[in-house]
Amino acid sequence: TSFSTPKKKKRDDGMREHVTGCARSEGYYKIDKKDKLKYLNNSRAFAEEPPADTQVRNRARCEWDLRRSEQRRLLSSFTGSCDSDLLKFNQLKFRKKKLKFCKSHIHDWGLFAMEPIAADEMVIEYVGQNIRQVIADMREKRYEDEGIGSSYMFRVDHDTIIDATKCGNFARFINHSCNPNCYAKVITVESQKKIVIYSKQHINVNEEITYDYKFPIEDVKIPCLCGSENCRGTLN
């Protein structure tokens, strides 16, 4: 018998309406070119990558979120009066001061500011190996035998010393001065003591960074070459 197949209609949203109510029972039917182009254009639009400026914004957003989480993590390790130290240490970690080391008129090498530094700001952290007093005594004798005349050991407390002789940063080049523009302070970050150099006053560009070593008084004197008006003449 021959009978006419009902024409398949389209719905308002453009999709073909199934007469039997099930797409599998109707078999294959041809798609119009207009519908095919519309489908391909939509698929291509989803497959394309976002513009370059969008990727840059997304990447910057991710970096900002990481920094914010790091700040919150460090904030939890500080309490009470240490909050200001935390904020400054955060700024020092993510936005380091521009410094350079070159020949100094005080002694050998020195550290100089390459940007203006306001008063009471963190300048740089004194980085090195944390060692005990016994190890410090052994290394001091070994350094003398090796011909290393300068000492880059900084005492944190009674038991801990930071040795920056062979594992340190630019902070070890800071020279002593009896009238310094900076001072050293011990702060605690995540239960770990750190030595940070603070500015006592405004520091201009190309001005040398100095602080008072505060060496203990000993019989064998170390001459001071800072040249300031109130120079004590010796470091110890």
N, C-alpha and C positions, 0 to 999 in steps of 0.2 A: 504493500500500500504506500501511497505517496501522500505525505502531508507536510505542511509548511512548519519549519522550526520557528518558534517565537523569537523575535529580534531582541537581543540583549541590550538592555537600556543602561544608561550611566546615571549614577547618583549625582547629587548636587556638588559633592566634593570632588568629582572627577573620576572616582573609582567605578569600575564596571560592576553592575548589579548582577548577581547570580540568580537565574530564574529558579533553579532547583534548590537554592539555598545552600549549596556546597560547591566550592570551586573544583574539588577533585572529581565530582561526578559529571562535570561538563566537559572535561577534556581540554584540548588546546584550542585557543582562539587567537587570532592575530591582533597585535597592538598597533594602533594608528601611529603614524610618524610623529604627529604633534605630541601625543602622550609620551612616546619614547624619548623625544628631545627634552620634554619637561622633566622626565624622570632622571635622565642623564645629567642635565644641568644642576638639578638639586643634589645628586650624588657627588658631582664634582665640587660643588660649593662646600659640602661637608668635608671632603677629602683634602682640600687645600689647607696649607699651613697658615697660621695667623700672620699678619704683617710683621715686619722686622721691628717696628717701634713697639708693638704689643709684646713681642718676645723680650725686648730690653726692659720694658716696664715690669714684666713678670719676674725676670731675673733680679732686678733691683729690689722688687718687693720681697722675694725670697731671702736675699741677703739682709734686708732690713729686719725681717722677722727673726733671722738667726741672731742678729746683734741684740735685738730686744730680749730674746730668750736668754742670751748670755748675760745681759745686764740684770735681768730678774734673778738669775741663778747666783750671781755675785752679790746682789743686794741681800739675799737671804743669809749670806755668811757674815754680814756686818750688823752690829746692834749699837744703839745709843749714839755716843759722840763720834763713832767711826763712820757715820753715814757720809759725811763730807769727803773723807778719805776714799770711800768706795767710789763715789761719783768721779772724783779726780783720777783715781786709778783706772776707772772705766774709760775716761776720756784719753788718758795716756796710752791705753792698750789699743784703742781703735783709731786714735788720731795722734800719732807720735809727733813730737816736736822736731823741727828741722834743725839738725845739729851737724857739725863737721869737726874733725880733728886735724890739726896742723901744728906747725912749729910754734912754740910758746916762748915769750920773753921771760917767763918765770922758771920753767924747767922743761927741757926736752919737748915732748908733745903736750898739747892741751886741747880742751874741748871748747868750741866756740858756737854761739847761737847764729843761726841763719835766718831767724825771724824774731820779731819783738816778743818778749815773754813778760806777761804781767806778774805782779807780785803775788806770792802765796799760790803758785801753781806747781804742779808736778812737772819736772823737767825730764827726768829719765830714771829708770830703775837700774840699780846696781846689780848686774846679773853675773852669776858664777856658780861654782860648785859648793854645796853646803857640806862642810867637813867638821870633824871634832877637833878639839884642841891638840890632842896627841898627834893626829895626822898633820895638823898645821905646823907643829914643831918639826916633824920629819921633813915636810916639804920645804920649809924655810931653809933648812940646812942643805937640802938637795939643790935648791935654786941657787944658793951661794956657790956651791961646787960647780954648777953649770955656767956661772958667770952672769946670772940674771940679777942685776943690782937693784932694780925697782921692786917694791913690794906692792902687790895688788890684793892683799888680804884685808877684809873688812869684817870686824867683829859684830855679830848680831846680838848675842847675849853671852852668858858665862860659858855655855857649852858649844855654841854654834859659830862658825866662821865661814864667810863667803870668800872663796878663792877664785879670783878672776884672772890669774896669771896666764893660764893657757886656755881658759874656757870662759869668755866674758864678752862684754859689748863695749861701746864707746865710753861708758861711764868710768872705766878704769883709767882713762886719760885725764880726768879732772884733776887739776893741780890744787895744792893747799894755798890758802891765803889767810893772813891774820885779820883781814877786813874783807870777808867773802861776800858774794852776792847770792849765795845759796846755802842751804843747810841740809843735813841728812836726817832722815826720820825712819824709824822702824814701824811698819804697819803689819797687820795680820789679815791675810786673805785666805779663806777656806782653811783655817787652822794652820797656815804656813806663814812664817814671818818673812817679810820682804823689806829691803832697804830701798828707799826712794829719795831722790834728790829734789828738794823744794826750792823755789826762788824766794829770797828774802825781800827783794825789791824788783823794780822794773829793770829788765835786761834788754839792752839795745842790740841791733844786728851787728855781728862781728865782735861782740863783747865776749871775753873769755869767761867760761863757767868755773867758779871756784867755791870751795867750802873749807871749813876748818877741820883738819884731820883729827884733832883732839887726841894726839898720841899721849900715852902715859909718861910721866916724868921719869927720866932715866939719867944715869951718870954720863953715858956716852951720848953726846948731843948731836942732833941732825940739824945742820944749818938751814935756815929758812931764806928763800930767795924771792919772796913775794913782792918786796919793794914798797909795801904800803906804809903810810905815815906812822901807824901804831904797830909796826912789825915787832914781834917779840924776839926775833933773832934766831930762834930755834923752833923746830916742830915739836920737840918734846922737852 
